[in-house]
Amino acid sequence: MDNLPGVRLGDVLMLIGAGIVLVGALLRFAPGLFGWFGNLPGDIRLEGESSRVFIPITSMIVISIILTVVVNLIGIIWRNR
C-alpha cells in the first residue's frame, strides 16, 4: 500500500478501524437491525439433545454479495481519482 501514490497504510488502517467501530455501534445500539441474519430460508439449524449446529448458508451469500458490491464501488471510485 505504501507503493501506491497517495495511499498511506495509516490512512487505510484508520478507515478499517472506523468501519469496525461503526458496525460495533450499530450492533450495540440497534440490535434489531441485524435480526434477519441467520433467519433466512436456506440457513440450516440442527439441534440435538446435547448439541446444536448452525450453518448460515443464505446469510453468508447475502453478506458476500453486499461486500462484493461495496468493494467494487470503492475500487471504481479509487480508480477515478
PDB file with SEQRES, HELIX, SHEET and CRYST1 records, atoms N, CA, C and O in Angstrom:
SEQRES   1 A   81  MET ASP ASN LEU PRO GLY VAL ARG LEU GLY ASP VAL LEU          
SEQRES   2 A   81  MET LEU ILE GLY ALA GLY ILE VAL LEU VAL GLY ALA LEU          
SEQRES   3 A   81  LEU ARG PHE ALA PRO GLY LEU PHE GLY TRP PHE GLY ASN          
SEQRES   4 A   81  LEU PRO GLY ASP ILE ARG LEU GLU GLY GLU SER SER ARG          
SEQRES   5 A   81  VAL PHE ILE PRO ILE THR SER MET ILE VAL ILE SER ILE          
SEQRES   6 A   81  ILE LEU THR VAL VAL VAL ASN LEU ILE GLY ILE ILE TRP          
SEQRES   7 A   81  ARG ASN ARG                                                  
HELIX    1 AA1 LEU A    9  PHE A   29  1                                  21    
HELIX    2 AA2 PRO A   31  PHE A   34  5                                   4    
HELIX    3 AA3 ILE A   57  ARG A   79  1                                  23    
SHEET    1 AA1 2 ILE A  44  GLU A  47  0                                        
SHEET    2 AA1 2 ARG A  52  ILE A  55 -1                                        
CRYST1    1.000    1.000    1.000  90.00  90.00  90.00 P 1           1          
ATOM      1  N   MET A   1       0.815  -1.195   0.000  1.00  0.00           N  
ATOM      2  CA  MET A   1       0.000   0.000   0.000  1.00  0.00           C  
ATOM      3  C   MET A   1       0.854   1.253   0.000  1.00  0.00           C  
ATOM      4  O   MET A   1       0.449   2.299  -0.507  1.00  0.00           O  
ATOM      5  N   ASP A   2       2.032   1.135   0.570  1.00  0.00           N  
ATOM      6  CA  ASP A   2       2.908   2.292   0.556  1.00  0.00           C  
ATOM      7  C   ASP A   2       3.448   2.564  -0.842  1.00  0.00           C  
ATOM      8  O   ASP A   2       3.960   3.652  -1.107  1.00  0.00           O  
ATOM      9  N   ASN A   3       3.339   1.582  -1.741  1.00  0.00           N  
ATOM     10  CA  ASN A   3       3.824   1.762  -3.106  1.00  0.00           C  
ATOM     11  C   ASN A   3       2.832   2.532  -3.970  1.00  0.00           C  
ATOM     12  O   ASN A   3       3.218   3.104  -4.990  1.00  0.00           O  
ATOM     13  N   LEU A   4       1.571   2.553  -3.580  1.00  0.00           N  
ATOM     14  CA  LEU A   4       0.575   3.281  -4.370  1.00  0.00           C  
ATOM     15  C   LEU A   4       0.674   4.767  -4.068  1.00  0.00           C  
ATOM     16  O   LEU A   4       0.769   5.158  -2.905  1.00  0.00           O  
ATOM     17  N   PRO A   5       0.654   5.589  -5.092  1.00  0.00           N  
ATOM     18  CA  PRO A   5       0.749   7.030  -4.842  1.00  0.00           C  
ATOM     19  C   PRO A   5      -0.506   7.554  -4.141  1.00  0.00           C  
ATOM     20  O   PRO A   5      -1.625   7.270  -4.569  1.00  0.00           O  
ATOM     21  N   GLY A   6      -0.319   8.308  -3.082  1.00  0.00           N  
ATOM     22  CA  GLY A   6      -1.431   8.926  -2.380  1.00  0.00           C  
ATOM     23  C   GLY A   6      -2.117   8.020  -1.371  1.00  0.00           C  
ATOM     24  O   GLY A   6      -3.089   8.433  -0.739  1.00  0.00           O  
ATOM     25  N   VAL A   7      -1.631   6.791  -1.206  1.00  0.00           N  
ATOM     26  CA  VAL A   7      -2.253   5.860  -0.267  1.00  0.00           C  
ATOM     27  C   VAL A   7      -1.239   5.545   0.822  1.00  0.00           C  
ATOM     28  O   VAL A   7      -0.139   5.064   0.552  1.00  0.00           O  
ATOM     29  N   ARG A   8      -1.631   5.825   2.046  1.00  0.00           N  
ATOM     30  CA  ARG A   8      -0.749   5.527   3.173  1.00  0.00           C  
ATOM     31  C   ARG A   8      -1.395   4.462   4.037  1.00  0.00           C  
ATOM     32  O   ARG A   8      -2.611   4.450   4.228  1.00  0.00           O  
ATOM     33  N   LEU A   9      -0.572   3.575   4.554  1.00  0.00           N  
ATOM     34  CA  LEU A   9      -1.054   2.464   5.356  1.00  0.00           C  
ATOM     35  C   LEU A   9      -1.827   2.957   6.568  1.00  0.00           C  
ATOM     36  O   LEU A   9      -2.846   2.368   6.928  1.00  0.00           O  
ATOM     37  N   GLY A  10      -1.368   4.012   7.196  1.00  0.00           N  
ATOM     38  CA  GLY A  10      -2.060   4.554   8.363  1.00  0.00           C  
ATOM     39  C   GLY A  10      -3.478   5.003   8.040  1.00  0.00           C  
ATOM     40  O   GLY A  10      -4.397   4.784   8.829  1.00  0.00           O  
ATOM     41  N   ASP A  11      -3.656   5.627   6.885  1.00  0.00           N  
ATOM     42  CA  ASP A  11      -4.996   6.066   6.471  1.00  0.00           C  
ATOM     43  C   ASP A  11      -5.927   4.877   6.259  1.00  0.00           C  
ATOM     44  O   ASP A  11      -7.089   4.910   6.664  1.00  0.00           O  
ATOM     45  N   VAL A  12      -5.411   3.828   5.621  1.00  0.00           N  
ATOM     46  CA  VAL A  12      -6.218   2.641   5.367  1.00  0.00           C  
ATOM     47  C   VAL A  12      -6.601   1.976   6.687  1.00  0.00           C  
ATOM     48  O   VAL A  12      -7.751   1.573   6.866  1.00  0.00           O  
ATOM     49  N   LEU A  13      -5.647   1.858   7.612  1.00  0.00           N  
ATOM     50  CA  LEU A  13      -5.941   1.260   8.913  1.00  0.00           C  
ATOM     51  C   LEU A  13      -6.958   2.073   9.699  1.00  0.00           C  
ATOM     52  O   LEU A  13      -7.799   1.503  10.395  1.00  0.00           O  
ATOM     53  N   MET A  14      -6.894   3.393   9.598  1.00  0.00           N  
ATOM     54  CA  MET A  14      -7.876   4.236  10.276  1.00  0.00           C  
ATOM     55  C   MET A  14      -9.268   4.043   9.689  1.00  0.00           C  
ATOM     56  O   MET A  14     -10.248   4.019  10.435  1.00  0.00           O  
ATOM     57  N   LEU A  15      -9.377   3.905   8.378  1.00  0.00           N  
ATOM     58  CA  LEU A  15     -10.672   3.666   7.749  1.00  0.00           C  
ATOM     59  C   LEU A  15     -11.244   2.306   8.153  1.00  0.00           C  
ATOM     60  O   LEU A  15     -12.439   2.183   8.417  1.00  0.00           O  
ATOM     61  N   ILE A  16     -10.390   1.296   8.198  1.00  0.00           N  
ATOM     62  CA  ILE A  16     -10.851  -0.030   8.627  1.00  0.00           C  
ATOM     63  C   ILE A  16     -11.317   0.028  10.075  1.00  0.00           C  
ATOM     64  O   ILE A  16     -12.359  -0.535  10.412  1.00  0.00           O  
ATOM     65  N   GLY A  17     -10.562   0.699  10.930  1.00  0.00           N  
ATOM     66  CA  GLY A  17     -10.950   0.837  12.331  1.00  0.00           C  
ATOM     67  C   GLY A  17     -12.256   1.591  12.494  1.00  0.00           C  
ATOM     68  O   GLY A  17     -13.085   1.218  13.324  1.00  0.00           O  
ATOM     69  N   ALA A  18     -12.452   2.652  11.711  1.00  0.00           N  
ATOM     70  CA  ALA A  18     -13.703   3.412  11.780  1.00  0.00           C  
ATOM     71  C   ALA A  18     -14.879   2.547  11.335  1.00  0.00           C  
ATOM     72  O   ALA A  18     -15.972   2.646  11.894  1.00  0.00           O  
ATOM     73  N   GLY A  19     -14.659   1.703  10.336  1.00  0.00           N  
ATOM     74  CA  GLY A  19     -15.721   0.786   9.888  1.00  0.00           C  
ATOM     75  C   GLY A  19     -16.078  -0.223  10.972  1.00  0.00           C  
ATOM     76  O   GLY A  19     -17.253  -0.527  11.176  1.00  0.00           O  
ATOM     77  N   ILE A  20     -15.073  -0.740  11.663  1.00  0.00           N  
ATOM     78  CA  ILE A  20     -15.328  -1.695  12.749  1.00  0.00           C  
ATOM     79  C   ILE A  20     -16.080  -1.016  13.885  1.00  0.00           C  
ATOM     80  O   ILE A  20     -16.997  -1.608  14.455  1.00  0.00           O  
ATOM     81  N   VAL A  21     -15.710   0.212  14.222  1.00  0.00           N  
ATOM     82  CA  VAL A  21     -16.406   0.957  15.282  1.00  0.00           C  
ATOM     83  C   VAL A  21     -17.857   1.214  14.873  1.00  0.00           C  
ATOM     84  O   VAL A  21     -18.760   1.100  15.702  1.00  0.00           O  
ATOM     85  N   LEU A  22     -18.087   1.557  13.611  1.00  0.00           N  
ATOM     86  CA  LEU A  22     -19.443   1.806  13.128  1.00  0.00           C  
ATOM     87  C   LEU A  22     -20.309   0.548  13.220  1.00  0.00           C  
ATOM     88  O   LEU A  22     -21.451   0.615  13.676  1.00  0.00           O  
ATOM     89  N   VAL A  23     -19.780  -0.582  12.796  1.00  0.00           N  
ATOM     90  CA  VAL A  23     -20.538  -1.836  12.885  1.00  0.00           C  
ATOM     91  C   VAL A  23     -20.786  -2.187  14.351  1.00  0.00           C  
ATOM     92  O   VAL A  23     -21.883  -2.624  14.697  1.00  0.00           O  
ATOM     93  N   GLY A  24     -19.799  -2.006  15.207  1.00  0.00           N  
ATOM     94  CA  GLY A  24     -19.968  -2.274  16.633  1.00  0.00           C  
ATOM     95  C   GLY A  24     -21.038  -1.395  17.255  1.00  0.00           C  
ATOM     96  O   GLY A  24     -21.835  -1.867  18.066  1.00  0.00           O  
ATOM     97  N   ALA A  25     -21.063  -0.111  16.882  1.00  0.00           N  
ATOM     98  CA  ALA A  25     -22.082   0.806  17.405  1.00  0.00           C  
ATOM     99  C   ALA A  25     -23.474   0.397  16.923  1.00  0.00           C  
ATOM    100  O   ALA A  25     -24.439   0.460  17.684  1.00  0.00           O  
ATOM    101  N   LEU A  26     -23.577  -0.020  15.669  1.00  0.00           N  
ATOM    102  CA  LEU A  26     -24.868  -0.481  15.160  1.00  0.00           C  
ATOM    103  C   LEU A  26     -25.343  -1.723  15.907  1.00  0.00           C  
ATOM    104  O   LEU A  26     -26.520  -1.834  16.249  1.00  0.00           O  
ATOM    105  N   LEU A  27     -24.433  -2.650  16.158  1.00  0.00           N  
ATOM    106  CA  LEU A  27     -24.808  -3.859  16.892  1.00  0.00           C  
ATOM    107  C   LEU A  27     -25.189  -3.544  18.333  1.00  0.00           C  
ATOM    108  O   LEU A  27     -26.058  -4.200  18.908  1.00  0.00           O  
ATOM    109  N   ARG A  28     -24.547  -2.554  18.907  1.00  0.00           N  
ATOM    110  CA  ARG A  28     -24.805  -2.202  20.307  1.00  0.00           C  
ATOM    111  C   ARG A  28     -26.106  -1.425  20.478  1.00  0.00           C  
ATOM    112  O   ARG A  28     -26.898  -1.731  21.369  1.00  0.00           O  
ATOM    113  N   PHE A  29     -26.330  -0.423  19.632  1.00  0.00           N  
ATOM    114  CA  PHE A  29     -27.449   0.490  19.823  1.00  0.00           C  
ATOM    115  C   PHE A  29     -28.669   0.189  18.951  1.00  0.00           C  
ATOM    116  O   PHE A  29     -29.746   0.732  19.194  1.00  0.00           O  
ATOM    117  N   ALA A  30     -28.518  -0.658  17.952  1.00  0.00           N  
ATOM    118  CA  ALA A  30     -29.658  -1.045  17.105  1.00  0.00           C  
ATOM    119  C   ALA A  30     -29.589  -2.542  16.828  1.00  0.00           C  
ATOM    120  O   ALA A  30     -29.406  -2.945  15.679  1.00  0.00           O  
ATOM    121  N   PRO A  31     -29.732  -3.377  17.864  1.00  0.00           N  
ATOM    122  CA  PRO A  31     -29.564  -4.824  17.660  1.00  0.00           C  
ATOM    123  C   PRO A  31     -30.622  -5.434  16.744  1.00  0.00           C  
ATOM    124  O   PRO A  31     -30.363  -6.460  16.115  1.00  0.00           O  
ATOM    125  N   GLY A  32     -31.792  -4.837  16.655  1.00  0.00           N  
ATOM    126  CA  GLY A  32     -32.840  -5.362  15.790  1.00  0.00           C  
ATOM    127  C   GLY A  32     -32.547  -5.173  14.314  1.00  0.00           C  
ATOM    128  O   GLY A  32     -33.192  -5.790  13.466  1.00  0.00           O  
ATOM    129  N   LEU A  33     -31.572  -4.319  14.001  1.00  0.00           N  
ATOM    130  CA  LEU A  33     -31.215  -4.043  12.615  1.00  0.00           C  
ATOM    131  C   LEU A  33     -30.689  -5.294  11.913  1.00  0.00           C  
ATOM    132  O   LEU A  33     -30.870  -5.456  10.706  1.00  0.00           O  
ATOM    133  N   PHE A  34     -30.042  -6.170  12.665  1.00  0.00           N  
ATOM    134  CA  PHE A  34     -29.488  -7.392  12.088  1.00  0.00           C  
ATOM    135  C   PHE A  34     -30.277  -8.629  12.511  1.00  0.00           C  
ATOM    136  O   PHE A  34     -29.720  -9.726  12.545  1.00  0.00           O  
ATOM    137  N   GLY A  35     -31.562  -8.474  12.834  1.00  0.00           N  
ATOM    138  CA  GLY A  35     -32.392  -9.591  13.248  1.00  0.00           C  
ATOM    139  C   GLY A  35     -32.635 -10.601  12.140  1.00  0.00           C  
ATOM    140  O   GLY A  35     -32.955 -11.756  12.420  1.00  0.00           O  
ATOM    141  N   TRP A  36     -32.488 -10.189  10.888  1.00  0.00           N  
ATOM    142  CA  TRP A  36     -32.688 -11.075   9.754  1.00  0.00           C  
ATOM    143  C   TRP A  36     -31.556 -12.080   9.622  1.00  0.00           C  
ATOM    144  O   TRP A  36     -31.738 -13.170   9.079  1.00  0.00           O  
ATOM    145  N   PHE A  37     -30.378 -11.703  10.127  1.00  0.00           N  
ATOM    146  CA  PHE A  37     -29.200 -12.552   9.939  1.00  0.00           C  
ATOM    147  C   PHE A  37     -29.382 -13.883  10.662  1.00  0.00           C  
ATOM    148  O   PHE A  37     -29.602 -13.921  11.872  1.00  0.00           O  
ATOM    149  N   GLY A  38     -29.287 -14.956   9.915  1.00  0.00           N  
ATOM    150  CA  GLY A  38     -29.432 -16.284  10.484  1.00  0.00           C  
ATOM    151  C   GLY A  38     -30.846 -16.814  10.449  1.00  0.00           C  
ATOM    152  O   GLY A  38     -31.085 -17.957  10.839  1.00  0.00           O  
ATOM    153  N   ASN A  39     -31.789 -16.012   9.991  1.00  0.00           N  
ATOM    154  CA  ASN A  39     -33.185 -16.449   9.945  1.00  0.00           C  
ATOM    155  C   ASN A  39     -33.733 -16.504   8.523  1.00  0.00           C  
ATOM    156  O   ASN A  39     -34.948 -16.532   8.330  1.00  0.00           O  
ATOM    157  N   LEU A  40     -32.860 -16.520   7.535  1.00  0.00           N  
ATOM    158  CA  LEU A  40     -33.291 -16.566   6.148  1.00  0.00           C  
ATOM    159  C   LEU A  40     -33.567 -18.002   5.721  1.00  0.00           C  
ATOM    160  O   LEU A  40     -33.008 -18.937   6.294  1.00  0.00           O  
ATOM    161  N   PRO A  41     -34.428 -18.186   4.712  1.00  0.00           N  
ATOM    162  CA  PRO A  41     -34.617 -19.544   4.185  1.00  0.00           C  
ATOM    163  C   PRO A  41     -33.291 -20.045   3.603  1.00  0.00           C  
ATOM    164  O   PRO A  41     -32.629 -19.320   2.860  1.00  0.00           O  
ATOM    165  N   GLY A  42     -32.917 -21.233   3.923  1.00  0.00           N  
ATOM    166  CA  GLY A  42     -31.641 -21.778   3.462  1.00  0.00           C  
ATOM    167  C   GLY A  42     -30.599 -21.836   4.559  1.00  0.00           C  
ATOM    168  O   GLY A  42     -29.588 -22.520   4.405  1.00  0.00           O  
ATOM    169  N   ASP A  43     -30.817 -21.138   5.660  1.00  0.00           N  
ATOM    170  CA  ASP A  43     -29.937 -21.249   6.820  1.00  0.00           C  
ATOM    171  C   ASP A  43     -30.302 -22.534   7.558  1.00  0.00           C  
ATOM    172  O   ASP A  43     -31.475 -22.794   7.828  1.00  0.00           O  
ATOM    173  N   ILE A  44     -29.305 -23.320   7.876  1.00  0.00           N  
ATOM    174  CA  ILE A  44     -29.538 -24.648   8.443  1.00  0.00           C  
ATOM    175  C   ILE A  44     -29.312 -24.626   9.946  1.00  0.00           C  
ATOM    176  O   ILE A  44     -28.272 -24.171  10.424  1.00  0.00           O  
ATOM    177  N   ARG A  45     -30.299 -25.124  10.685  1.00  0.00           N  
ATOM    178  CA  ARG A  45     -30.195 -25.286  12.139  1.00  0.00           C  
ATOM    179  C   ARG A  45     -30.496 -26.736  12.475  1.00  0.00           C  
ATOM    180  O   ARG A  45     -31.556 -27.262  12.134  1.00  0.00           O  
ATOM    181  N   LEU A  46     -29.555 -27.366  13.142  1.00  0.00           N  
ATOM    182  CA  LEU A  46     -29.746 -28.729  13.612  1.00  0.00           C  
ATOM    183  C   LEU A  46     -29.557 -28.724  15.119  1.00  0.00           C  
ATOM    184  O   LEU A  46     -28.526 -28.279  15.623  1.00  0.00           O  
ATOM    185  N   GLU A  47     -30.557 -29.218  15.836  1.00  0.00           N  
ATOM    186  CA  GLU A  47     -30.476 -29.241  17.292  1.00  0.00           C  
ATOM    187  C   GLU A  47     -30.729 -30.654  17.783  1.00  0.00           C  
ATOM    188  O   GLU A  47     -31.739 -31.276  17.455  1.00  0.00           O  
ATOM    189  N   GLY A  48     -29.797 -31.140  18.567  1.00  0.00           N  
ATOM    190  CA  GLY A  48     -29.944 -32.438  19.191  1.00  0.00           C  
ATOM    191  C   GLY A  48     -30.129 -32.260  20.693  1.00  0.00           C  
ATOM    192  O   GLY A  48     -30.354 -31.149  21.172  1.00  0.00           O  
ATOM    193  N   GLU A  49     -30.032 -33.350  21.423  1.00  0.00           N  
ATOM    194  CA  GLU A  49     -30.200 -33.271  22.873  1.00  0.00           C  
ATOM    195  C   GLU A  49     -29.059 -32.517  23.535  1.00  0.00           C  
ATOM    196  O   GLU A  49     -29.274 -31.749  24.472  1.00  0.00           O  
ATOM    197  N   SER A  50     -27.845 -32.738  23.045  1.00  0.00           N  
ATOM    198  CA  SER A  50     -26.696 -32.105  23.697  1.00  0.00           C  
ATOM    199  C   SER A  50     -25.850 -31.269  22.748  1.00  0.00           C  
ATOM    200  O   SER A  50     -24.747 -30.857  23.108  1.00  0.00           O  
ATOM    201  N   SER A  51     -26.341 -31.014  21.554  1.00  0.00           N  
ATOM    202  CA  SER A  51     -25.546 -30.237  20.611  1.00  0.00           C  
ATOM    203  C   SER A  51     -26.441 -29.412  19.697  1.00  0.00           C  
ATOM    204  O   SER A  51     -27.613 -29.718  19.477  1.00  0.00           O  
ATOM    205  N   ARG A  52     -25.834 -28.357  19.179  1.00  0.00           N  
ATOM    206  CA  ARG A  52     -26.507 -27.505  18.199  1.00  0.00           C  
ATOM    207  C   ARG A  52     -25.529 -27.180  17.075  1.00  0.00           C  
ATOM    208  O   ARG A  52     -24.351 -26.924  17.322  1.00  0.00           O  
ATOM    209  N   VAL A  53     -26.022 -27.193  15.850  1.00  0.00           N  
ATOM    210  CA  VAL A  53     -25.219 -26.832  14.688  1.00  0.00           C  
ATOM    211  C   VAL A  53     -25.994 -25.787  13.902  1.00  0.00           C  
ATOM    212  O   VAL A  53     -27.180 -25.955  13.618  1.00  0.00           O  
ATOM    213  N   PHE A  54     -25.306 -24.708  13.554  1.00  0.00           N  
ATOM    214  CA  PHE A  54     -25.930 -23.629  12.787  1.00  0.00           C  
ATOM    215  C   PHE A  54     -25.044 -23.330  11.596  1.00  0.00           C  
ATOM    216  O   PHE A  54     -23.867 -23.008  11.759  1.00  0.00           O  
ATOM    217  N   ILE A  55     -25.608 -23.435  10.386  1.00  0.00           N  
ATOM    218  CA  ILE A  55     -24.868 -23.170   9.159  1.00  0.00           C  
ATOM    219  C   ILE A  55     -25.635 -22.110   8.370  1.00  0.00           C  
ATOM    220  O   ILE A  55     -26.609 -22.432   7.690  1.00  0.00           O  
ATOM    221  N   PRO A  56     -25.200 -20.836   8.455  1.00  0.00           N  
ATOM    222  CA  PRO A  56     -25.942 -19.742   7.800  1.00  0.00           C  
ATOM    223  C   PRO A  56     -25.567 -19.578   6.325  1.00  0.00           C  
ATOM    224  O   PRO A  56     -24.953 -18.579   5.951  1.00  0.00           O  
ATOM    225  N   ILE A  57     -25.933 -20.547   5.492  1.00  0.00           N  
ATOM    226  CA  ILE A  57     -25.542 -20.526   4.083  1.00  0.00           C  
ATOM    227  C   ILE A  57     -26.111 -19.303   3.365  1.00  0.00           C  
ATOM    228  O   ILE A  57     -25.354 -18.550   2.751  1.00  0.00           O  
ATOM    229  N   THR A  58     -27.404 -19.092   3.428  1.00  0.00           N  
ATOM    230  CA  THR A  58     -28.036 -17.979   2.718  1.00  0.00           C  
ATOM    231  C   THR A  58     -27.576 -16.634   3.264  1.00  0.00           C  
ATOM    232  O   THR A  58     -27.342 -15.704   2.492  1.00  0.00           O  
ATOM    233  N   SER A  59     -27.446 -16.520   4.561  1.00  0.00           N  
ATOM    234  CA  SER A  59     -26.988 -15.260   5.157  1.00  0.00           C  
ATOM    235  C   SER A  59     -25.580 -14.917   4.694  1.00  0.00           C  
ATOM    236  O   SER A  59     -25.286 -13.748   4.442  1.00  0.00           O  
ATOM    237  N   MET A  60     -24.704 -15.910   4.579  1.00  0.00           N  
ATOM    238  CA  MET A  60     -23.335 -15.657   4.122  1.00  0.00           C  
ATOM    239  C   MET A  60     -23.303 -15.271   2.650  1.00  0.00           C  
ATOM    240  O   MET A  60     -22.458 -14.475   2.240  1.00  0.00           O  
ATOM    241  N   ILE A  61     -24.213 -15.825   1.848  1.00  0.00           N  
ATOM    242  CA  ILE A  61     -24.287 -15.436   0.439  1.00  0.00           C  
ATOM    243  C   ILE A  61     -24.713 -13.972   0.332  1.00  0.00           C  
ATOM    244  O   ILE A  61     -24.159 -13.227  -0.476  1.00  0.00           O  
ATOM    245  N   VAL A  62     -25.690 -13.553   1.137  1.00  0.00           N  
ATOM    246  CA  VAL A  62     -26.136 -12.153   1.129  1.00  0.00           C  
ATOM    247  C   VAL A  62     -25.002 -11.232   1.557  1.00  0.00           C  
ATOM    248  O   VAL A  62     -24.759 -10.209   0.917  1.00  0.00           O  
ATOM    249  N   ILE A  63     -24.305 -11.586   2.634  1.00  0.00           N  
ATOM    250  CA  ILE A  63     -23.170 -10.773   3.103  1.00  0.00           C  
ATOM    251  C   ILE A  63     -22.092 -10.699   2.028  1.00  0.00           C  
ATOM    252  O   ILE A  63     -21.512  -9.634   1.813  1.00  0.00           O  
ATOM    253  N   SER A  64     -21.812 -11.815   1.347  1.00  0.00           N  
ATOM    254  CA  SER A  64     -20.815 -11.840   0.288  1.00  0.00           C  
ATOM    255  C   SER A  64     -21.192 -10.905  -0.858  1.00  0.00           C  
ATOM    256  O   SER A  64     -20.339 -10.185  -1.376  1.00  0.00           O  
ATOM    257  N   ILE A  65     -22.452 -10.913  -1.253  1.00  0.00           N  
ATOM    258  CA  ILE A  65     -22.906 -10.030  -2.334  1.00  0.00           C  
ATOM    259  C   ILE A  65     -22.773  -8.567  -1.921  1.00  0.00           C  
ATOM    260  O   ILE A  65     -22.309  -7.741  -2.707  1.00  0.00           O  
ATOM    261  N   ILE A  66     -23.175  -8.244  -0.700  1.00  0.00           N  
ATOM    262  CA  ILE A  66     -23.083  -6.860  -0.214  1.00  0.00           C  
ATOM    263  C   ILE A  66     -21.631  -6.404  -0.183  1.00  0.00           C  
ATOM    264  O   ILE A  66     -21.322  -5.310  -0.656  1.00  0.00           O  
ATOM    265  N   LEU A  67     -20.733  -7.224   0.367  1.00  0.00           N  
ATOM    266  CA  LEU A  67     -19.321  -6.847   0.433  1.00  0.00           C  
ATOM    267  C   LEU A  67     -18.699  -6.733  -0.958  1.00  0.00           C  
ATOM    268  O   LEU A  67     -17.862  -5.860  -1.187  1.00  0.00           O  
ATOM    269  N   THR A  68     -19.094  -7.601  -1.886  1.00  0.00           N  
ATOM    270  CA  THR A  68     -18.581  -7.517  -3.255  1.00  0.00           C  
ATOM    271  C   THR A  68     -18.981  -6.204  -3.908  1.00  0.00           C  
ATOM    272  O   THR A  68     -18.159  -5.558  -4.557  1.00  0.00           O  
ATOM    273  N   VAL A  69     -20.231  -5.807  -3.742  1.00  0.00           N  
ATOM    274  CA  VAL A  69     -20.693  -4.537  -4.315  1.00  0.00           C  
ATOM    275  C   VAL A  69     -19.947  -3.366  -3.698  1.00  0.00           C  
ATOM    276  O   VAL A  69     -19.517  -2.460  -4.411  1.00  0.00           O  
ATOM    277  N   VAL A  70     -19.790  -3.375  -2.380  1.00  0.00           N  
ATOM    278  CA  VAL A  70     -19.100  -2.264  -1.695  1.00  0.00           C  
ATOM    279  C   VAL A  70     -17.644  -2.170  -2.151  1.00  0.00           C  
ATOM    280  O   VAL A  70     -17.164  -1.080  -2.462  1.00  0.00           O  
ATOM    281  N   VAL A  71     -16.943  -3.296  -2.193  1.00  0.00           N  
ATOM    282  CA  VAL A  71     -15.530  -3.278  -2.603  1.00  0.00           C  
ATOM    283  C   VAL A  71     -15.390  -2.834  -4.052  1.00  0.00           C  
ATOM    284  O   VAL A  71     -14.470  -2.084  -4.379  1.00  0.00           O  
ATOM    285  N   ASN A  72     -16.283  -3.282  -4.923  1.00  0.00           N  
ATOM    286  CA  ASN A  72     -16.217  -2.848  -6.323  1.00  0.00           C  
ATOM    287  C   ASN A  72     -16.501  -1.358  -6.466  1.00  0.00           C  
ATOM    288  O   ASN A  72     -15.850  -0.683  -7.264  1.00  0.00           O  
ATOM    289  N   LEU A  73     -17.460  -0.835  -5.709  1.00  0.00           N  
ATOM    290  CA  LEU A  73     -17.726   0.607  -5.760  1.00  0.00           C  
ATOM    291  C   LEU A  73     -16.530   1.406  -5.266  1.00  0.00           C  
ATOM    292  O   LEU A  73     -16.186   2.435  -5.848  1.00  0.00           O  
ATOM    293  N   ILE A  74     -15.897   0.940  -4.201  1.00  0.00           N  
ATOM    294  CA  ILE A  74     -14.706   1.632  -3.697  1.00  0.00           C  
ATOM    295  C   ILE A  74     -13.602   1.585  -4.747  1.00  0.00           C  
ATOM    296  O   ILE A  74     -12.896   2.573  -4.949  1.00  0.00           O  
ATOM    297  N   GLY A  75     -13.448   0.438  -5.421  1.00  0.00           N  
ATOM    298  CA  GLY A  75     -12.439   0.337  -6.480  1.00  0.00           C  
ATOM    299  C   GLY A  75     -12.707   1.275  -7.636  1.00  0.00           C  
ATOM    300  O   GLY A  75     -11.778   1.876  -8.177  1.00  0.00           O  
ATOM    301  N   ILE A  76     -13.963   1.409  -8.022  1.00  0.00           N  
ATOM    302  CA  ILE A  76     -14.320   2.316  -9.120  1.00  0.00           C  
ATOM    303  C   ILE A  76     -14.034   3.765  -8.716  1.00  0.00           C  
ATOM    304  O   ILE A  76     -13.468   4.531  -9.497  1.00  0.00           O  
ATOM    305  N   ILE A  77     -14.419   4.130  -7.518  1.00  0.00           N  
ATOM    306  CA  ILE A  77     -14.180   5.495  -7.042  1.00  0.00           C  
ATOM    307  C   ILE A  77     -12.683   5.762  -6.953  1.00  0.00           C  
ATOM    308  O   ILE A  77     -12.219   6.838  -7.330  1.00  0.00           O  
ATOM    309  N   TRP A  78     -11.917   4.777  -6.449  1.00  0.00           N  
ATOM    310  CA  TRP A  78     -10.487   4.934  -6.265  1.00  0.00           C  
ATOM    311  C   TRP A  78      -9.781   5.126  -7.604  1.00  0.00           C  
ATOM    312  O   TRP A  78      -8.878   5.956  -7.717  1.00  0.00           O  
ATOM    313  N   ARG A  79     -10.192   4.356  -8.628  1.00  0.00           N  
ATOM    314  CA  ARG A  79      -9.561   4.458  -9.942  1.00  0.00           C  
ATOM    315  C   ARG A  79      -9.847   5.791 -10.628  1.00  0.00           C  
ATOM    316  O   ARG A  79      -9.033   6.267 -11.418  1.00  0.00           O  
ATOM    317  N   ASN A  80     -10.985   6.389 -10.336  1.00  0.00           N  
ATOM    318  CA  ASN A  80     -11.369   7.641 -10.987  1.00  0.00           C  
ATOM    319  C   ASN A  80     -10.786   8.869 -10.330  1.00  0.00           C  
ATOM    320  O   ASN A  80     -11.049   9.988 -10.772  1.00  0.00           O  
ATOM    321  N   ARG A  81      -9.993   8.686  -9.275  1.00  0.00           N  
ATOM    322  CA  ARG A  81      -9.400   9.848  -8.602  1.00  0.00           C  
ATOM    323  C   ARG A  81      -8.292  10.428  -9.407  1.00  0.00           C  
ATOM    324  O   ARG A  81      -7.678  11.412  -8.995  1.00  0.00           O  
TER     325      ARG A  81                                                      
END                                                                             
